[in-house]
């Protein structure tokens, strides 16, 4: 779980190599993904809330807590059968799957405090998303 949280922007295999000190016995990216897929989403959600709630030294700006909210599309594993997230730009091309993430970030404390995610195709309208 620690590796998932501390990963940077490199390829998965480079992150694995760096975390293991470039050991020749480092797990392959495929092996890592297979193990990662065993982690329940509720475990990640729980870890997020435990971490954010443990932060008690809340700074403010002139008595206000400054929050920024931004949305991003996240490309996820391609699965053409998942119609809520699958996009096909043009006929006879390979499509892709997207999730939409809205995140709430505390500017003074440099801390994500909440999020909402939804299938990209389902992001608007009543009940459009899951708040953690």
N, C-alpha and C positions, 0 to 999 in steps of 0.2 A: 504494500500500500504506500510506503514511503517513497518508493521510486516513482509511482504514478503522480504523486503530489509534487515532487521536486524536478520532474523532467523539464527540459528546456525545449528549444525549437528544432533540435537536430532530428535526423531520421531515427526511427525506433531502434535500429540495430546499433547506431552510434551511441545513443543514450545507454543502451544495455552494456556496451563495451566500456564506456566511461565509468558506469556505476560499479563494474567488476574489475576495474584497473587493467583493462585490456587483456584479461585472462583468456587463454585459448579455449577454455571450457565454458565460456559464456554461453548462456542459452540463446537459441536462435530467436529472431523476431516472431516467427510462427509459434514457437513453444510459449513465448511470453503472452501472445494474444490468446492462445488457448487457455492459459491459466487465468488471464485477466477476465475472460468471459465468464468465469466461475464466480466472480465477485457480484453479489447482488446489488442492484441499484440502491436499495434501501440502506445498505452498508455505507455506500459513498455519501448518501444523503445524511445519514446519521453522523458520520464523521464531520461533514460540513457544519452541521448545527452545533455539535460539541465544540468544535474549534472556534466558531464565531461567538458562541455564548461564553467561552472561557476568557475572552478578551474583555478585561474589566477597566482598563485605564483609557476610557473614552475621552478623546480630545474634541474640542469644538472650536468654532470660529465665531467670536463675539456672542457666545451663547447659543449658536445654531450648529446643528450637525449638518455638514455639507455632504449631500448625496448626489451621485451621478447615475443616471440610468441610460443604458445603451443596449441596442439589439444587434445581434450578429447571426448570420447563417453559418451553421456548422455542417460540413460534409461528413456523412457517416458511411458505413459500409454499404456498398451497392447491393440492393435487393429489389429487382424489378417487380416482385410480387407485393411489396409494401406500398400500396397505392397512395397512402396519405403523405408519404415523404418522397416518392420517386418522381423525378423530372426527366423528360425527354425533350431536349431543345428542338431537334429536327428529326424527321423520320429517318430510319436506317442508321442512326448513330447510337452510341452507348450513352445511356442516361446516368443519373446519379441520384443519391438520396440526401435530403437536407433536413436538419432540425433548426428551428429558430429559437435562440436563447436571448432573453432579456435579463440583464444582470444589474443589481443595485450595488454600487461601490461607494464606500465611505472615503471621501477624499482626504480628510485630516488624519485618519487612522490607517489608510492604505489597506483596506479590508473589504472583501466582498461580504455583504450582509444578507442578501437574498437573491433569488433568481426565479425565473419562470421559463419553462421550456415547452415547446409544442411542435408537433409535426408542421413543417413549413406550410403545407397546404391547408392546415387547420388553424392558423395563427390568428385569424380575425373573427370577431363576433363573440356571441355569448359563450362563456365557458372555454374561451380560447387559450388554453394553456394550463399548466400544472404549476402551482406555487408550492415550493418546498418549505 
